Amino acid sequence: MDLHLDPRLVIGSARPAVVDRKAKDLASLKESCQEFESLLLMEMLKAMRKTVPDGGLVEKDSASEMFQDMLDSETVRSAGKGRGLGLAEAMYEQMAPLIENRK
């Protein structure tokens, strides 16, 4: 039984796996950056709401607090659909070369 392996096939097959892994890592990085920006924006909105004094036309109760939380969530979600604050993009551009240059 004579078994011959072409080294070009063995070497060539390892290359796409590395490229595929880098692509997955870059996509994961992009998603993580967007999630971080969303969390930051949500915390900013919560902190801003705490600065507003209670009182006014409508009394605060659990239903209005729930509504404000849902409104903030939708605000963050709609901001994330567009460019957002630009923080996610800046973080991605800064960290992407670390993945691309990795061996």
Buried (B, 14 or more C-beta within 10 A) or exposed (E): EEEEEEEEEEEEEEEEEEEEEBEEBBEEBBEBBBEEBBEBBBEEBEEEEEEEEEEEEEEEEEEEEEEBBEEBEEEBEEBBEEEBBEBBBEBBEEBBEEBEEEE
